[in-house]
Each structure stands twice: as structure tokens, then as C-alpha cells.
Amino acid sequence: MKLSQVIEELEKEKGLDKVTLSSIICEGMLAAYSKKYPDLTFKIEHDKKTDEISVFVQKKVVPSVKNEDQEISVRKSHFIDKKLKEGESVWVSFEGKIGRIEVLRAKQVIASKIREIEAKAVYDEFKNKVGSIVYGVVHKCERRGISVKIQDVFAFLPKSLSSSSDKCVVGYPIRALLKEVLLQPKNESQLVLDRASSDFLLKLFELEVPEVFEKLVEVRSIARSPGYKSKILVYSHDKNIDPVGACVGVGGARIKPILKELGGERIDVIEWGDSREEIIKDSLKPAEVKKVEIVDDATANVWVNEDQRALAIGKKGQNILLASKLSGYTINLLEVSKKKDSKERDLRRDSVSAKATGSAEATTDRQALRQSQDERDESE
């Protein structure tokens, strides 16, 4: 097979240009000859006229040759170039052969160089897409995660960056956040995907909610427990736009595609409040909060009725944990005491009764005093 045929086949398979492939093949052959003859200096060229590889060895021009592999006489050098002088170097055609081991070495170098070029092409194509959502198809399910094919490039979604609700079905379309682009492939993949982060959820809202994409509605905070529940705090820069309504959509039209993408993960959309207390109170929904007290810049006490405590804490403590992340405060959950409330009500009732009784008695005394005074006036 002619070298041009090999180059053409690689060109079709790898999508590289002929000049680049020719250079790579020459590098592989140079590695092979250098392995076979480590003491010699070689130069490899692709002779387009003969469509073959030409091998040259560097020799030093000397008056008397002692090492034929590395030296050439002045007289012989003049057949190549009459201007050559003693002590100069010249490239001479090399007739030595290489064996099967050296050919294998050449193949390894060629394959390695092609992989490097392909890796650089992938890096250049995707480096500016980091932090955005990419579309692909599930290629293979592995213990460590999911292999995804994006166009002609393989990406990897690690289990640690997946949601518990993510299902691996070969051939199934998948969307994910492009988290990182590696300079060199790792386990055949250069692209690292993510479906478990808050950033992925934010990008989904930007895709589905125009107001979020256009920054009319600002997402100020996100707390997420992948596969279970997320809380998102939103604020409207336009008084005419309801931030929660914009994110949910009419009849849930906007949030339903997001819920479907996340496999049914629940999402609480909460409006940014006017005070810290209000934000903390709303972040604990669906629980009803009686009172919020800010202790310091990092801690808050929250009072709820006994029947609301389980709702405030949530399954495995997720609701209060998400509320803490969302608001930025460590929340101390306290119960409102029923006995205390009852006593306070009784005390207030007694106080009111006492005031009423005292008022009645005072009125009676004033009437008696006035009657006595009238009687004295009549007797006089």
C-alpha cells in the first residue's frame, strides 16, 4: 500500500488534513529509526514523487573516515555538494532497515500524536461551553457513571455528579451541565458532565423562563438536594412581574419541563422577602412559622407549633437543611408551648376580669358616697 493511501484513509477516519498526517507519520518513523540506531541522528521526509518515506542520516565531513555510520569523506561529500568543507555536516540517504519492534514503536507514536491532535480539537471546541447545558445520548451505563455521546465526542457523567432520580437507558437523550473540559482524555472521555449541582438547575430555569434568562427575574439563591427537593429564591427587578408566577408559568407550564428533566424532584419557588425574618419564614415552607428571631449574622431561632415541626424538618431533615442553605442562617427550631400559651391566656383573662371587677366596685363605692352626702345635706 502506498503511503498516500494510508494518509487518505486516516484523513477520512480522523478528519485531519493530509499535511498534518504526513508530518505525524514522519515523526513515527523517526522514533522507529532512533530506537533501532540510538547513536545516529535522522531526518525523515515524505517523498511525494515516489510516495515513499525517505530516511536521511547526518554525517560529519572528515578527511579520513573512521566511522562510516557517522562520517563521510571530503571527496564523497562533494558528490552531494561541492561547497562542503571539512568539519561541516551533511544529510545522507540511509539504507539501514528496521524490524517489527521498531515498526510497532512507529505505530504507537503515530497513534499517540493523532490522539493529541484530536484531544486539542475537542478542547478548543468545548472550552468556551463550560458552564452551559449540552445535549447528548446515553452511550453506555457503567458502575462509575454514564458515558454520553455528544456529536462525535464522548463525555462522562460521574455517579457523584448525578441525581438519585437519573436513569441510565442506552440511546436515551440527556441534558447536562458541562462542568469541565480536560486537556487529555481520561478513561476515553474529555468532557465531564454534571446534573446534581445548583448551577444545572439555574441553567434549566434560564432555558425555560425568559424573564430569568433576560435577568428581569433574578435567582438570588438556590439550595438543592438532588433527586429529593430544591428551593429557589427569586426577586423581580420589575414591579409588574411576579417572580414566582413567571417561574412557575400558567398552570405550571414553565416549571413542569424542569420537574420532568429532574425526574420528579420537587421545587419550592420562593419570593425574596423585605426582611431576613420573612425570607427565613418562607424558606421553611410548607411549614407554618409562628415567629422568627435573628440571633446574629449566622443564626436564627424559629418557633413553630408542634403539628408543624415535622413539616419544618422534612424527610431526613432535608427541608430545614435546604432552608438554612437558602437563607444563609443556621436555624434553631423551637416549639411554641401550648401550656405556656394557655397560662398566658388565663392570666390575661384574669387580668381583664380583675380590672372589670375593680371598676364595678369603684363605681358602687362612688354611688354610696354620693348617696350619703345627699342624706347629710337634707338633714342640715
C-alpha positions as CSV (number, residue, x, y, z in Angstrom):
1,M,0.0,0.0,0.0
2,K,1.3,3.4,-0.9
3,L,1.8,6.0,1.8
4,S,-0.8,8.3,0.2
5,Q,-3.4,5.7,0.5
6,V,-2.7,5.3,4.3
7,I,-2.9,9.1,4.6
8,E,-6.2,9.3,2.7
9,E,-7.7,6.5,4.9
10,L,-6.6,8.3,8.1
11,E,-7.9,11.6,6.7
12,K,-11.4,10.1,6.3
13,E,-11.4,8.3,9.6
14,K,-9.9,11.1,11.8
15,G,-10.8,14.2,9.9
16,L,-7.3,15.5,9.8
17,D,-5.6,17.2,6.8
18,K,-3.0,15.5,4.6
19,V,-0.1,17.7,5.6
20,T,-0.7,17.1,9.3
21,L,-1.0,13.3,8.8
22,S,2.2,13.2,6.6
23,S,4.1,15.0,9.4
24,I,2.7,12.6,12.1
25,I,3.8,9.6,10.0
26,C,7.3,11.0,9.6
27,E,7.5,11.6,13.4
28,G,6.5,7.9,14.0
29,M,9.2,6.7,11.5
30,L,11.8,9.0,13.1
31,A,11.0,7.4,16.5
32,A,11.4,3.9,15.0
33,Y,14.8,4.6,13.4
34,S,16.0,6.4,16.5
35,K,15.1,3.3,18.6
36,K,17.0,1.0,16.2
37,Y,20.0,3.2,15.9
38,P,20.2,5.4,19.0
39,D,23.7,6.8,18.2
40,L,22.7,8.3,14.9
41,T,20.8,11.5,14.0
42,F,18.0,11.0,11.5
43,K,15.7,13.1,9.3
44,I,12.5,11.6,7.8
45,E,10.7,13.1,4.8
46,H,7.7,12.0,2.7
47,D,8.8,12.0,-0.9
48,K,5.7,12.9,-2.8
49,K,7.2,11.9,-6.2
50,T,7.8,8.3,-5.2
51,D,5.1,8.4,-2.5
52,E,7.5,6.8,-0.1
53,I,9.3,7.6,3.2
54,S,12.9,8.9,2.7
55,V,15.3,8.4,5.5
56,F,18.4,10.6,6.0
57,V,21.3,10.3,8.4
58,Q,23.5,13.2,9.5
59,K,27.2,12.7,8.8
60,K,30.3,14.8,9.5
61,V,32.7,15.7,6.7
62,V,36.2,14.4,7.6
63,P,39.5,13.8,5.7
64,S,39.6,10.2,6.8
65,V,36.6,8.1,7.6
66,K,36.8,6.0,10.8
67,N,33.0,5.5,11.5
68,E,31.0,5.1,8.3
69,D,27.7,5.5,10.0
70,Q,28.5,8.9,11.3
71,E,31.2,10.2,9.0
72,I,31.8,10.9,5.2
73,S,35.0,11.8,3.4
74,V,35.5,15.2,1.9
75,R,35.8,13.6,-1.6
76,K,32.4,11.8,-1.3
77,S,30.7,14.8,0.2
78,H,31.5,16.8,-2.9
79,F,29.2,14.5,-4.9
80,I,26.4,15.9,-2.7
81,D,27.5,19.5,-2.5
82,K,30.9,20.8,-3.8
83,K,30.8,23.7,-1.3
84,L,31.0,21.3,1.7
85,K,34.2,21.7,3.8
86,E,35.9,19.6,6.5
87,G,34.1,19.7,9.8
88,E,30.7,20.5,8.3
89,S,27.7,18.2,8.4
90,V,25.6,16.8,5.6
91,W,22.4,14.7,5.3
92,V,23.0,11.4,3.5
93,S,20.4,8.9,2.4
94,F,20.3,6.0,4.9
95,E,19.9,2.4,3.7
96,G,19.6,0.6,7.0
97,K,16.4,-1.3,7.9
98,I,14.2,-1.5,10.9
99,G,12.5,-4.6,12.4
100,R,9.0,-5.5,13.6
101,I,9.6,-4.0,17.1
102,E,10.6,-0.6,15.6
103,V,7.5,-0.6,13.3
104,L,5.4,-1.2,16.4
105,R,7.1,1.8,18.0
106,A,6.3,3.9,14.9
107,K,2.6,2.9,15.1
108,Q,2.4,3.8,18.8
109,V,3.9,7.2,18.2
110,I,1.6,7.9,15.2
111,A,-1.5,6.8,17.3
112,S,-0.3,9.0,20.2
113,K,0.2,12.1,18.0
114,I,-3.2,11.6,16.4
115,R,-4.9,11.4,19.9
116,E,-3.1,14.6,21.0
117,I,-4.4,16.4,17.9
118,E,-7.9,15.1,18.4
119,A,-7.8,16.0,22.1
120,K,-6.7,19.5,21.3
121,A,-9.5,19.9,18.7
122,V,-12.1,18.7,21.3
123,Y,-10.7,21.1,24.0
124,D,-10.8,24.0,21.6
125,E,-14.4,23.2,20.5
126,F,-15.8,22.8,24.0
127,K,-13.7,25.0,26.3
128,N,-16.0,28.0,25.8
129,K,-19.1,25.9,26.6
130,V,-18.1,25.2,30.2
131,G,-21.0,26.1,32.5
132,S,-23.6,25.7,29.8
133,I,-26.1,22.9,29.1
134,V,-25.1,20.3,26.4
135,Y,-27.3,17.7,24.7
136,G,-26.3,14.1,24.1
137,V,-27.4,10.5,24.0
138,V,-26.7,7.8,26.7
139,H,-23.9,5.6,25.2
140,K,-23.1,3.2,28.0
141,C,-24.0,2.5,31.6
142,E,-21.1,1.9,33.9
143,R,-20.6,1.4,37.6
144,R,-18.8,4.7,37.9
145,G,-21.4,6.7,35.9
146,I,-22.9,7.2,32.5
147,S,-21.0,7.5,29.2
148,V,-22.7,10.1,27.0
149,K,-22.1,10.7,23.3
150,I,-22.2,14.4,22.3
151,Q,-22.0,14.6,18.5
152,D,-18.9,12.5,17.8
153,V,-17.3,13.2,21.2
154,F,-17.7,11.0,24.4
155,A,-18.4,12.7,27.7
156,F,-18.8,11.2,31.2
157,L,-21.4,11.8,33.9
158,P,-19.9,10.6,37.2
159,K,-22.2,9.0,39.7
160,S,-21.1,11.6,42.2
161,L,-22.4,14.4,39.9
162,S,-25.7,12.5,39.1
163,S,-29.1,12.8,40.8
164,S,-30.6,9.8,42.5
165,S,-33.5,10.1,40.1
166,D,-31.3,9.8,37.0
167,K,-31.9,6.7,35.0
168,C,-29.4,5.2,32.6
169,V,-31.1,3.9,29.4
170,V,-28.8,3.4,26.4
171,G,-30.0,5.6,23.5
172,Y,-32.0,7.9,25.7
173,P,-31.5,11.7,25.2
174,I,-29.9,13.5,28.1
175,R,-29.2,17.1,29.0
176,A,-26.4,18.0,31.5
177,L,-24.2,20.9,32.5
178,L,-20.7,20.8,31.0
179,K,-18.7,21.1,34.2
180,E,-15.1,20.6,32.9
181,V,-13.1,20.0,29.7
182,L,-9.9,18.1,30.2
183,L,-6.8,18.7,28.1
184,Q,-6.3,15.0,27.7
185,P,-8.9,12.2,27.7
186,K,-9.4,10.3,31.0
187,N,-11.0,6.9,30.5
188,E,-11.8,7.8,26.9
189,S,-13.6,11.0,27.9
190,Q,-12.5,14.6,27.9
191,L,-15.8,16.2,28.9
192,V,-17.1,16.0,32.5
193,L,-20.9,16.4,32.9
194,D,-23.0,17.4,35.9
195,R,-26.7,17.0,36.7
196,A,-26.5,17.3,40.5
197,S,-25.5,20.9,41.1
198,S,-27.4,24.1,41.7
199,D,-25.8,25.5,38.6
200,F,-27.6,22.9,36.5
201,L,-30.9,23.8,38.0
202,L,-30.2,27.5,37.3
203,K,-29.4,26.8,33.7
204,L,-32.7,24.9,33.3
205,F,-34.6,27.9,34.6
206,E,-32.8,30.2,32.2
207,L,-33.8,27.8,29.3
208,E,-37.5,27.6,30.3
209,V,-38.1,31.1,31.8
210,P,-37.4,34.0,29.5
211,E,-37.5,36.5,32.4
212,V,-34.8,34.6,34.2
213,F,-32.7,34.5,31.0
214,E,-33.2,38.2,30.4
215,K,-32.3,39.0,34.1
216,L,-35.7,40.6,34.7
217,V,-36.2,38.0,37.4
218,E,-33.0,37.3,39.4
219,V,-32.3,34.0,41.1
220,R,-30.6,35.1,44.3
221,S,-30.1,31.7,46.0
222,I,-30.5,28.0,45.3
223,A,-30.4,25.1,47.7
224,R,-30.6,21.7,46.3
225,S,-30.8,18.1,47.4
226,P,-30.6,16.2,44.1
227,G,-33.4,13.8,43.5
228,Y,-35.4,14.9,46.5
229,K,-36.1,18.6,46.7
230,S,-34.8,22.1,45.7
231,K,-35.6,25.6,47.0
232,I,-35.0,28.6,44.8
233,L,-35.2,32.3,46.0
234,V,-36.2,34.7,43.2
235,Y,-36.5,38.5,43.0
236,S,-38.2,40.7,40.4
237,H,-36.5,43.9,39.1
238,D,-39.8,44.9,37.5
239,K,-42.7,45.6,39.8
240,N,-45.1,44.5,37.2
241,I,-43.6,41.0,37.1
242,D,-44.5,38.4,39.7
243,P,-41.2,36.4,40.1
244,V,-42.8,33.2,41.4
245,G,-45.6,33.3,38.8
246,A,-43.0,33.9,36.0
247,C,-41.0,30.9,37.1
248,V,-44.0,28.5,37.5
249,G,-46.0,29.7,34.5
250,V,-49.7,29.4,33.8
251,G,-50.8,26.0,35.1
252,G,-47.2,25.2,35.8
253,A,-46.3,25.3,32.1
254,R,-42.8,26.6,32.7
255,I,-41.8,24.5,35.7
256,K,-43.2,21.2,34.5
257,P,-40.4,20.6,31.9
258,I,-37.9,21.3,34.6
259,L,-39.6,18.8,37.0
260,K,-39.7,16.2,34.2
261,E,-36.0,16.7,33.5
262,L,-35.1,16.2,37.2
263,G,-37.2,13.1,37.4
264,G,-39.9,14.5,39.6
265,E,-37.6,16.3,42.1
266,R,-39.8,18.8,44.0
267,I,-39.0,22.5,43.7
268,D,-40.1,25.3,46.0
269,V,-40.0,28.7,44.3
270,I,-39.9,31.4,47.0
271,E,-40.1,35.2,46.5
272,W,-37.3,37.3,48.0
273,G,-38.8,39.0,51.2
274,D,-38.4,42.5,52.5
275,S,-36.7,41.3,55.7
276,R,-34.4,38.5,56.8
277,E,-37.1,37.2,59.1
278,E,-39.6,36.9,56.2
279,I,-37.0,35.1,54.0
280,I,-36.3,32.6,56.7
281,K,-40.1,32.1,57.4
282,D,-40.8,31.5,53.7
283,S,-37.8,29.2,53.2
284,L,-39.3,26.7,55.7
285,K,-42.4,26.2,53.7
286,P,-44.7,24.2,53.6
287,A,-44.4,24.5,57.4
288,E,-46.2,27.5,59.1
289,V,-43.9,29.5,61.2
290,K,-45.1,31.4,64.3
291,K,-42.1,33.6,65.0
292,V,-38.6,34.3,63.7
293,E,-35.8,35.9,65.8
294,I,-32.4,36.8,64.3
295,V,-29.8,35.9,66.9
296,D,-26.7,37.1,65.0
297,D,-25.5,37.2,61.4
298,A,-25.4,33.4,61.1
299,T,-28.1,32.1,63.5
300,A,-31.8,32.4,63.8
301,N,-34.4,31.0,66.2
302,V,-37.7,29.9,64.7
303,W,-40.8,28.9,66.6
304,V,-43.5,26.6,65.2
305,N,-46.5,24.7,66.6
306,E,-46.0,21.1,67.5
307,D,-48.0,19.9,64.5
308,Q,-45.8,21.9,62.1
309,R,-42.5,20.6,63.4
310,A,-42.3,17.5,61.2
311,L,-43.1,19.6,58.1
312,A,-40.4,22.1,59.0
313,I,-37.8,19.4,59.5
314,G,-38.8,17.4,56.4
315,K,-37.8,13.9,55.4
316,K,-34.4,13.1,56.9
317,G,-34.0,16.7,57.9
318,Q,-33.8,17.9,54.3
319,N,-36.4,20.7,54.5
320,I,-34.7,22.6,57.4
321,L,-31.2,21.9,55.8
322,L,-32.3,23.4,52.5
323,A,-33.9,26.3,54.3
324,S,-30.6,27.0,56.1
325,K,-28.7,26.9,52.8
326,L,-31.2,29.1,51.1
327,S,-31.3,31.8,53.7
328,G,-27.7,31.5,54.8
329,Y,-28.7,31.1,58.5
330,T,-28.3,28.2,60.9
331,I,-31.9,27.6,62.0
332,N,-32.7,26.6,65.6
333,L,-36.2,25.1,65.6
334,L,-38.2,25.7,68.7
335,E,-41.7,24.6,69.6
336,V,-44.4,27.0,70.8
337,S,-45.6,25.7,74.3
338,K,-49.3,25.1,74.5
339,K,-49.3,25.2,78.3
340,K,-47.5,28.5,78.3
341,D,-50.0,29.9,75.8
342,S,-52.9,28.6,77.9
343,K,-51.5,30.1,81.1
344,E,-50.8,33.4,79.4
345,R,-54.4,33.5,78.1
346,D,-55.7,32.7,81.6
347,L,-53.6,35.4,83.1
348,R,-54.8,37.9,80.5
349,R,-58.4,36.7,81.2
350,D,-57.9,37.1,85.0
351,S,-56.4,40.5,84.5
352,V,-59.3,41.6,82.4
353,S,-61.8,40.2,84.9
354,A,-59.9,41.9,87.8
355,K,-60.0,45.2,86.0
356,A,-63.7,44.8,85.3
357,T,-64.4,43.8,89.0
358,G,-62.3,46.6,90.3
359,S,-64.1,49.1,88.1
360,A,-67.5,47.9,89.2
361,E,-66.6,48.1,92.9
362,A,-65.2,51.6,92.5
363,T,-68.5,52.6,90.8
364,T,-70.5,51.2,93.7
365,D,-68.4,53.0,96.3
366,R,-68.8,56.3,94.5
367,Q,-72.5,55.8,94.3
368,A,-72.7,55.0,98.1
369,L,-70.6,58.0,99.0
370,R,-72.7,60.3,96.8
371,Q,-76.0,59.0,98.5
372,S,-74.5,59.5,102.0
373,Q,-73.6,63.1,101.1
374,D,-77.1,63.8,99.9
375,E,-78.6,62.5,103.1
376,R,-76.4,64.8,105.2
377,D,-77.3,67.8,103.1
378,E,-81.1,67.1,103.7
379,S,-80.7,66.8,107.5
380,E,-79.0,70.1,107.7
